[in-house]
Amino acid sequence: MQSVLVLDFGSQYTQLIARRTRELGIYSEILPYNTTPETIREHKPSAIILSGGPTSVYDENAILPHDGIFSLGIPILGICYGLQAIAKHFGGKVASSLKQEFGRAKILVKRDENHESLLFRNIPDSDVWMSHGDKVVNLPEGFRITASSENSEMCAFESFGSKGALKIYALQFHPEVQHSLYGKQLLSNFLIDIAGIKPDWSSKSFIEHQIEDIRQRAGNETVICGISGGVDSTVAAVLVSRAIGKQLHCVFVDNGLLRKNEAEKVMSFLKPLGLKVTLADASDLFLKRLKGVASPEKKRKIIGRTFIQVFEEHMHHEKFLVQGTLYPDVIESISVKGPSETIKSHHNVGGLPKRMKLKLIEPLRELFKDEVRAVGRELGIAEDILMRHPFPGPGLAVRVLGSLTRERLDVLREADEIFIEELKTSGLYQQVWQAFSVLLPVQSVGVMGDKRTYENVLALRAVESTDGMTADWAQLPHDFLARVSNRIINEVRGINRVAYDISSKPPATIEWE
């Protein structure tokens, strides 16, 4: 199977590059920016893509690709920082731009009657997504400009003449971002037309590859799986079960931070999947350790450590722990392949203890939510399980802002149940990507029964998204929101005000903590 290697320089969009290649039916892997030519040869890629990144190529300690990758004879596409790294390597000059470009910009494709760029074939002048403060000011020898923007005369260039055989292409903008109108076509031109890759990757081939890998890693060892009933952990468990069968033992931990009646619901719908599942009620332990903790980062780390302890207590001789970690969890928590910025620690990534008895098996680690659902369908998992809204691993701990108490958790459970029930009754549940309630550490004055009240404020959150990396607030009907607000205030004791969150991601995150 032909593949693409994406070298990661720390961009928040790196996995989107790999994702777009998979959408084209081409297998991709992400490796660190400084991967050696020898390692690249071992992977036998048909193309290399250099990602964007947050630093500058002219910094004293600039991160740069290994010089030898440009002599491998493998087609290379540099994106944003990748373009600047190519320019620097071949003798061009990169400098800070007086006018930065962030967001939409229009590119003008250079048309030459004597030469048509294969990269821009069938791509007109169009809007693209820019995110840079530096630009190329002197083009390296042996390269020609293929597109420009108002602020970047050399926002795309490629090798030609004696250097044309290198097949090196560079873009200042981000074709992997949906706002670049012809971005997917451009990547197709590079991967299929220029690199000559035959699209043969699919959910089915991904499953086959993972099953083989899991069998090799696990051998004859028994494996424990933390399952929550969410899409990610359920798909991960079924996939690992498909690989090693009865060697898998699943543990569903009731941490006291679940939604209303969640434990009973989850155990019920997991039964038909043929998984061996043990219910571990550790709610007292979790709530004791979280008592008085208000910091979201501390909450996540406490929950991560406690989860591992509970799993280890249910171990027999297992050496591996299966988790349904996805790429959005990873990229927000730690620098994975390159020097990316940490946004927040997810309990199953940045929140894990440094020393663990268990080794991790995370077959979905480099997939997005919609890709996981596609894998789940291929595995035969029921649609009502696959289309459940995402629920954070730390559960209601990051939806009750501030310190946790059983009373505050119960208030949130009741309110959230009403919100989700109304969404389903109104046929809106599947129209939004995720919806939930947040109990704020704020009280407000109200009037109920002619008496003054001083009660909690609840925020409702509903977003539209594809992969969780970006999201926009869902414009739910006003009469629906009014009905939900009225029910919550009248039916949930302790809430006298309901607000609706109209923030997008970015600048906000989907969850409040």
C-alpha positions in Angstrom: 0.0 0.0 0.0 1.4 3.4 -1.0 1.6 6.0 1.7 2.4 9.6 2.6 4.6 10.8 5.4 3.7 14.1 7.1 6.6 15.6 8.9 5.2 17.6 11.9 6.7 21.0 12.7 4.1 21.7 15.5 1.1 23.0 13.6 -2.3 22.6 15.1 -3.4 21.6 11.6 -0.9 18.7 11.1 -3.4 16.0 11.6 -5.8 17.7 9.2 -3.2 17.1 6.5 -3.1 13.4 7.2 -6.9 13.4 7.4 -7.3 15.0 4.0 -5.0 12.4 2.5 -7.1 9.7 4.0 -10.3 11.3 2.5 -8.6 10.9 -0.8 -8.2 7.2 -0.1 -4.4 7.4 0.6 -2.8 6.1 3.8 -0.8 8.6 5.8 1.4 8.7 8.9 2.8 11.6 10.9 6.5 11.6 12.0 8.6 14.2 13.8 10.0 17.1 11.7 13.6 15.8 12.2 13.0 12.2 11.0 16.2 11.0 9.3 16.4 10.0 5.6 17.2 6.4 6.7 13.9 6.2 8.7 12.0 7.7 5.8 13.4 5.1 3.5 12.2 2.4 5.9 8.7 3.7 5.6 8.9 3.7 1.8 6.6 6.7 1.3 5.5 7.9 -2.2 5.3 11.5 -1.0 6.4 13.7 1.9 4.5 16.7 3.2 6.1 19.3 5.5 3.5 20.8 7.9 3.2 24.3 9.2 4.5 25.3 12.6 4.5 28.2 15.2 8.2 29.2 15.0 10.4 31.0 12.5 13.1 29.5 10.2 15.5 32.4 10.9 15.4 31.9 14.7 18.7 30.9 16.2 17.3 27.5 17.3 15.0 27.0 14.4 13.6 23.5 13.9 14.4 22.4 10.4 14.0 19.1 8.4 17.0 16.9 7.8 18.9 18.1 4.8 19.0 14.6 3.3 15.3 14.4 2.7 15.6 16.7 -0.3 17.9 14.1 -2.0 15.6 11.1 -1.6 13.9 11.6 -5.0 10.5 11.6 -3.3 8.0 14.4 -4.2 7.8 17.0 -1.4 5.1 19.5 -0.6 5.8 22.2 2.0 2.9 24.0 3.7 3.3 27.3 5.5 6.3 26.8 7.7 7.2 23.9 5.3 7.4 26.4 2.4 9.7 28.6 4.5 11.9 25.6 5.4 12.2 24.7 1.7 13.1 28.3 0.8 15.8 28.5 3.5 17.3 25.1 2.6 17.7 26.1 -1.1 19.2 29.5 -0.5 16.1 31.7 -0.4 15.4 34.3 2.2 12.6 34.4 4.8 11.8 37.5 6.8 9.1 38.8 9.2 6.2 40.3 7.2 5.2 43.9 7.9 1.6 42.8 7.3 0.6 39.4 8.7 -2.0 37.2 7.1 -4.4 35.3 9.3 -7.7 34.0 7.9 -9.1 34.2 4.4 -7.0 35.6 1.6 -7.3 35.4 -2.2 -4.6 33.8 -4.3 -3.9 34.6 -7.9 -2.6 31.6 -9.8 0.2 32.4 -12.2 -0.6 31.4 -15.7 2.2 30.8 -18.1 1.5 29.9 -21.7 4.8 27.9 -21.8 4.2 26.1 -18.6 1.2 24.9 -16.5 1.8 24.0 -12.9 0.6 20.4 -12.3 -0.1 21.4 -8.7 -2.6 24.1 -9.8 -4.2 22.3 -12.6 -7.9 23.0 -12.7 -7.6 25.4 -9.8 -8.7 29.0 -10.4 -7.9 32.2 -8.5 -9.7 31.5 -5.2 -9.9 32.0 -1.4 -7.5 30.2 0.8 -6.7 30.0 4.5 -3.6 31.9 5.7 -1.9 31.8 9.1 1.6 33.3 9.0 3.7 36.2 10.2 6.8 35.5 8.0 7.1 35.3 4.2 9.6 34.5 1.5 11.2 37.7 0.3 13.9 36.1 -2.0 13.0 33.1 -4.1 15.7 30.3 -4.1 17.5 29.6 -7.4 15.8 26.9 -9.5 12.3 27.7 -8.3 9.4 29.7 -9.9 6.4 31.4 -8.5 3.1 29.6 -9.1 0.7 31.8 -7.1 0.6 35.0 -5.1 -1.6 36.9 -2.7 -1.9 40.6 -1.8 0.6 40.2 1.0 2.8 37.4 -0.3 4.1 37.6 -3.8 5.7 34.2 -3.4 2.9 32.4 -1.6 3.4 29.3 -3.9 6.4 28.1 -5.8 7.9 24.9 -7.3 11.2 23.5 -8.5 11.9 23.7 -12.3 14.8 23.4 -14.7 17.7 21.3 -13.3 15.9 21.2 -10.0 12.6 20.1 -11.6 13.4 16.4 -11.1 13.3 17.0 -7.4 9.5 17.5 -7.6 9.4 20.1 -4.7 6.3 22.2 -4.3 5.6 24.8 -1.6 2.5 26.7 -0.4 2.3 29.5 2.1 -1.4 28.8 2.7 -3.1 25.8 4.2 -4.9 23.5 1.7 -5.9 21.1 4.5 -8.2 23.6 6.1 -11.8 23.6 4.7 -11.7 27.4 4.2 -9.2 26.8 1.3 -11.8 26.3 -1.4 -9.8 24.1 -3.7 -7.5 22.7 -1.0 -8.6 19.1 -1.4 -8.2 19.3 -5.2 -4.7 20.7 -4.8 -3.7 17.9 -2.5 -5.2 15.4 -5.0 -3.1 17.0 -7.7 0.1 16.6 -5.7 -0.6 13.1 -4.3 -2.3 11.4 -7.3 -1.1 13.3 -10.4 2.4 14.3 -9.3 3.4 11.6 -6.8 1.4 8.9 -8.7 -0.2 7.4 -5.7 -3.1 5.0 -6.2 -5.9 5.6 -3.7 -6.4 2.3 -1.8 -6.9 3.3 1.8 -10.3 2.9 3.6 -11.9 2.1 6.9 -11.7 -1.5 6.0 -8.0 -1.4 5.3 -7.4 0.6 8.5 -9.2 -2.1 10.5 -7.1 -4.8 8.9 -3.9 -2.9 9.6 -4.8 -2.3 13.3 -5.9 -5.9 13.9 -2.5 -7.2 12.6 -0.7 -4.6 14.7 -2.7 -5.3 17.9 -2.1 -9.0 17.6 1.6 -8.5 17.2 1.8 -6.2 20.2 -0.4 -8.2 22.5 0.7 -11.7 21.6 -0.8 -14.1 24.1 -1.2 -11.5 26.9 -4.5 -10.6 28.3 -5.5 -6.9 27.8 -7.7 -4.6 29.9 -9.8 -1.9 28.3 -11.3 1.2 29.9 -14.7 1.5 28.4 -17.1 4.4 29.0 -20.0 3.6 26.6 -18.9 6.5 24.4 -18.3 6.2 20.7 -14.5 6.2 21.0 -13.9 3.6 23.8 -16.7 1.4 22.4 -15.2 1.3 18.9 -11.7 0.8 20.3 -12.9 -2.2 22.5 -14.7 -3.9 19.6 -11.7 -3.4 17.3 -9.3 -4.9 19.9 -11.8 -7.7 20.6 -11.9 -8.5 16.9 -8.1 -8.8 17.0 -7.6 -10.9 20.3 -11.0 -12.1 21.3 -11.3 -13.5 24.9 -7.9 -12.0 25.8 -9.8 -8.7 26.2 -11.3 -7.7 29.6 -13.3 -4.4 29.7 -13.8 -2.4 32.8 -16.5 0.3 33.0 -15.7 2.7 35.8 -18.5 4.6 37.5 -16.5 7.6 38.7 -19.5 9.5 40.2 -19.1 12.0 37.3 -21.5 10.4 34.8 -24.8 11.6 33.5 -28.1 10.6 35.0 -28.6 6.8 35.0 -25.6 6.5 32.7 -24.1 3.3 34.3 -27.3 1.3 33.8 -27.7 2.6 30.2 -24.2 1.7 29.2 -24.1 -1.8 30.7 -27.4 -2.4 28.9 -26.3 -1.5 25.4 -22.8 -3.0 25.7 -24.3 -6.5 26.2 -25.1 -7.2 22.5 -21.5 -6.4 21.5 -20.2 -9.6 23.0 -17.7 -7.9 25.2 -16.7 -9.1 28.7 -17.4 -6.0 30.9 -17.0 -5.5 34.6 -18.7 -2.6 36.3 -16.4 -0.9 38.9 -18.1 1.6 41.2 -15.4 3.9 42.3 -17.5 7.0 42.7 -16.6 7.5 46.4 -12.9 7.4 45.6 -13.0 9.9 42.8 -15.2 12.4 44.7 -13.0 12.1 47.8 -9.9 13.0 45.8 -11.7 15.8 43.9 -13.1 17.4 47.0 -12.2 21.1 47.1 -10.3 21.0 43.8 -11.4 23.9 41.5 -8.6 24.0 38.9 -9.6 22.1 35.7 -6.0 21.0 35.1 -5.8 19.5 38.6 -9.2 17.8 38.1 -8.1 16.2 34.9 -4.8 14.9 36.3 -6.4 13.6 39.5 -9.0 11.8 37.4 -6.4 10.4 35.0 -4.3 9.0 37.9 -7.3 7.6 39.7 -8.6 5.9 36.5 -5.3 4.1 36.1 -5.3 3.0 39.8 -8.8 1.6 39.5 -7.8 -0.3 36.3 -4.7 -1.7 38.0 -6.8 -2.9 40.9 -9.0 -4.9 38.5 -6.0 -6.3 36.7 -5.0 -9.9 36.9 -1.9 -10.4 34.7 -2.7 -7.8 32.0 0.2 -5.8 30.6 -1.8 -3.6 28.2 -4.5 -1.0 28.6 -6.8 -0.1 25.7 -8.0 3.5 25.5 -10.3 5.2 22.9 -8.0 8.2 22.7 -8.6 10.3 19.5 -6.3 12.9 17.9 -8.1 16.0 19.1 -7.4 14.7 22.7 -3.8 14.2 21.8 -3.1 17.5 20.0 -4.7 19.6 22.7 -2.8 17.8 25.5 0.8 17.2 24.4 3.3 17.9 21.7 2.9 14.7 19.7 5.2 14.6 16.8 6.5 18.2 16.8 6.6 21.2 19.0 2.9 22.1 19.1 1.3 24.2 21.8 -0.5 22.5 24.7 -4.1 23.7 25.0 -5.3 21.5 27.9 -4.6 18.1 29.4 -7.1 15.4 28.6 -7.4 12.8 31.4 -6.3 10.0 29.2 -3.3 11.8 27.6 -1.7 14.6 29.6 -3.5 13.5 32.8 -1.9 10.0 32.8 0.7 9.3 35.5 4.3 9.2 34.3 4.9 5.7 35.6 2.4 3.1 34.8 2.4 -0.7 35.1 0.3 -0.9 31.9 1.4 -0.2 28.4 -1.1 1.6 26.2 -2.9 0.3 23.1 -4.7 3.2 21.4 -5.8 2.1 17.9 -7.8 5.3 17.2 -5.1 7.7 18.4 -4.7 9.4 15.0 -8.3 9.5 13.9 -11.0 12.1 14.2 -14.5 11.5 15.5 -16.2 11.0 12.1 -13.5 8.6 11.0 -14.0 6.6 14.2 -17.7 6.4 13.4 -16.9 5.1 9.9 -14.7 2.5 11.4 -17.5 1.6 13.9 -19.9 1.1 11.0 -17.4 -1.2 9.3 -17.2 -3.2 12.5 -21.0 -3.5 12.6 -21.7 -1.4 15.7 -25.3 0.0 16.0 -25.9 3.5 14.7 -27.5 4.7 18.0 -24.3 4.0 19.8 -22.1 5.5 17.1 -24.1 8.7 16.9 -24.0 9.4 20.6 -22.7 12.9 21.3 -19.1 13.1 22.6 -18.8 13.0 26.4 -15.5 14.0 28.1 -13.5 11.4 29.9 -13.4 13.6 33.1 -17.2 13.6 32.8 -19.2 16.2 34.7 -16.1 17.2 36.6 -15.3 19.7 33.8 -19.0 20.7 33.4 -19.4 21.6 37.1 -17.1 24.6 37.1 -15.3 25.2 40.4 -15.3 22.7 43.3 -17.3 19.5 43.1 -20.0 18.3 45.5 -22.5 15.5 45.1 -25.3 18.1 45.3 -23.9 20.3 42.5 -23.4 17.2 40.3 -27.0 16.1 40.9 -28.3 19.6 39.9 -26.3 19.4 36.7 -27.5 15.9 35.9 -31.2 16.8 36.2 -30.7 19.9 34.0 -28.7 18.1 31.4 -31.2 15.3 31.2 -33.9 17.9 30.3 -31.8 19.5 27.6 -30.9 16.3 25.9 -34.4 14.9 26.2 -35.8 18.0 24.5 -33.2 17.9 21.8 -34.2 14.3 21.0 -38.0 15.0 21.2 -37.6 18.0 18.8 -35.5 16.0 16.3 -32.5 18.3 16.9 -30.2 15.8 18.6 -28.6 14.5 15.4 -28.5 18.0 13.9 -25.8 19.1 16.4 -22.4 17.6 16.9 -22.4 17.9 20.7 -24.7 19.4 23.3 -24.5 19.6 27.1 -25.1 21.8 30.1 -22.5 23.6 32.3 -23.1 24.5 36.0 -21.4 27.8 36.6 -19.7 28.9 39.9 -22.0 31.9 39.8 -25.3 32.7 41.6 -27.8 35.3 40.5 -30.8 37.0 41.9 -34.2 35.9 40.8 -37.9 36.1 41.7 -39.9 32.9 42.2 -43.3 32.8 43.8 -43.0 36.5 44.7 -39.9 35.7 46.7 -36.3 36.7 46.1 -34.0 33.8 45.1 -30.2 33.6 44.9 -29.5 30.5 42.9 -27.2 28.9 40.4 -26.7 29.9 36.7 -26.7 27.1 34.1 -25.2 27.5 30.6 -26.4 25.4 27.6 -23.9 24.6 24.9 -24.6 23.1 21.5 -22.1 23.1 18.6 -21.8 22.1 15.0 -18.5 20.4 13.9 -17.0 17.7 11.8 -13.9 16.7 13.7 -13.8 18.6 17.0 -10.8 20.7 16.0 -13.0 23.6 15.0 -16.7 24.2 15.9 -19.4 26.8 15.6 -22.3 27.3 18.0 -25.5 25.8 16.9 -28.3 28.3 16.1 -31.1 26.4 17.9 -34.6 27.8 17.5 -35.5 30.5 20.0 -38.8 28.8 21.0 -36.8 25.5 21.7 -34.4 27.3 23.9 -37.2 29.1 25.7 -38.9 25.7 26.4 -35.7 24.2 27.7 -35.0 27.2 29.9 -38.6 27.1 31.3 -38.5 23.4 32.1 -35.1 23.6 33.8 -35.9 26.6 36.0 -39.3 25.0 37.0 -38.1 21.4 37.4 -34.6 21.6 38.8 -34.4 23.0 42.3 -31.3 25.3 42.6 -31.3 27.0 39.2 -32.9 30.3 38.5 -31.2 31.5 35.3 -30.2 29.7 32.0 -27.8 31.2 29.5 -26.8 29.9 26.0 -23.2 29.8 24.9 -22.6 31.4 21.4 -18.8 31.0 21.3 -17.0 29.3 18.4 -13.9 27.1 18.6 -11.5 28.8 18.3 -11.2 31.1 20.3 -13.2 29.1 22.8 -12.9 25.3 23.3 -16.0 23.1 23.0 -15.9 22.2 26.7 -15.7 25.0 29.2 -12.8 23.3 31.1 
